[in-house]
Amino acid sequence: MDSIDELDMFEAERRLALYNEYRDAARVFTYYIETELRAYLANGVDVQPVDGSGGVYFKVTLTDVWIYEAERINRFVPETVIYSINDVHVQKLKVEE
């Protein structure tokens, strides 16, 4: 196996591990939030449209957050604020019984 194949396998293993972590984490969060750049799981979401000089943008405050990003060392954070000029999708996750 050459180094390209090894790199591809490494990337595939990391993507699979991230997906498995996401699947497990989704059970303890209330919301799935998606922006143009990344996805989040959170237990608190506040989306505020803001009229700026360049037009409307969104200020999204998330609390108790898991960030879907493979390169992050710590994906769990207590709070994050996102500013977006594009769509922000918020979905309430189904509660398992």
C-alpha positions as CSV (number, residue, x, y, z in Angstrom):
1,M,0.0,0.0,0.0
2,D,1.4,3.4,-0.9
3,S,1.2,6.6,1.2
4,I,-1.9,7.9,-0.7
5,D,-3.8,4.8,0.1
6,E,-2.7,5.0,3.8
7,L,-3.8,8.6,3.9
8,D,-7.2,7.8,2.4
9,M,-7.6,5.0,5.0
10,F,-6.7,7.3,7.8
11,E,-9.2,9.9,6.6
12,A,-11.9,7.3,6.3
13,E,-11.3,6.0,9.8
14,R,-11.4,9.5,11.2
15,R,-14.7,10.3,9.4
16,L,-16.2,7.0,10.7
17,A,-15.0,7.7,14.3
18,L,-16.5,11.3,14.1
19,Y,-19.8,9.9,12.8
20,N,-20.0,7.3,15.6
21,E,-19.3,10.1,18.1
22,Y,-22.0,12.2,16.6
23,R,-24.5,9.4,16.7
24,D,-23.8,8.8,20.3
25,A,-23.8,12.5,21.2
26,A,-27.1,13.2,19.4
27,R,-28.9,11.2,22.1
28,V,-28.2,13.8,24.8
29,F,-28.9,17.0,22.8
30,T,-32.2,18.7,21.9
31,Y,-31.3,20.6,18.7
32,Y,-29.3,20.0,15.5
33,I,-28.1,23.3,14.0
34,E,-26.5,23.6,10.6
35,T,-24.8,26.6,9.1
36,E,-22.8,27.1,5.9
37,L,-19.6,26.1,7.6
38,R,-20.5,23.3,10.0
39,A,-23.0,21.5,12.1
40,Y,-23.7,21.5,15.8
41,L,-25.7,19.7,18.5
42,A,-26.9,21.9,21.4
43,N,-29.4,22.0,24.2
44,G,-30.1,25.7,23.9
45,V,-30.5,27.8,20.8
46,D,-31.2,31.5,20.3
47,V,-31.4,32.9,16.8
48,Q,-31.6,36.7,16.5
49,P,-31.8,38.5,13.1
50,V,-29.7,41.7,13.2
51,D,-30.1,44.6,10.8
52,G,-26.6,45.7,9.9
53,S,-25.2,48.3,7.6
54,G,-24.6,45.6,4.9
55,G,-28.0,43.9,5.4
56,V,-29.5,41.3,7.7
57,Y,-27.3,38.7,9.4
58,F,-28.0,36.2,12.1
59,K,-26.5,36.0,15.6
60,V,-26.9,32.4,16.8
61,T,-26.1,31.7,20.5
62,L,-25.8,28.0,21.4
63,T,-25.4,26.6,24.8
64,D,-24.2,23.1,25.9
65,V,-22.7,22.5,22.5
66,W,-21.1,19.6,20.5
67,I,-19.3,20.8,17.3
68,Y,-19.2,18.5,14.3
69,E,-15.6,19.1,13.2
70,A,-13.0,16.4,13.0
71,E,-10.0,18.7,13.6
72,R,-11.2,20.0,16.9
73,I,-9.5,18.6,20.0
74,N,-12.4,19.4,22.3
75,R,-15.8,19.3,20.5
76,F,-17.8,19.9,23.7
77,V,-18.1,23.6,24.6
78,P,-20.4,25.4,27.1
79,E,-21.4,28.2,24.7
80,T,-20.6,29.5,21.3
81,V,-21.9,32.5,19.3
82,I,-22.1,32.2,15.5
83,Y,-22.6,35.1,13.1
84,S,-24.0,34.2,9.6
85,I,-25.2,36.1,6.6
86,N,-26.5,32.8,5.2
87,D,-29.2,30.4,6.2
88,V,-29.2,28.8,9.7
89,H,-31.1,25.6,10.0
90,V,-32.4,24.6,13.4
91,Q,-34.1,21.2,13.9
92,K,-35.5,19.9,17.2
93,L,-34.4,16.3,17.6
94,K,-36.9,13.6,18.5
95,V,-36.8,12.5,22.1
96,E,-36.1,8.8,22.6
97,E,-38.4,7.1,25.0
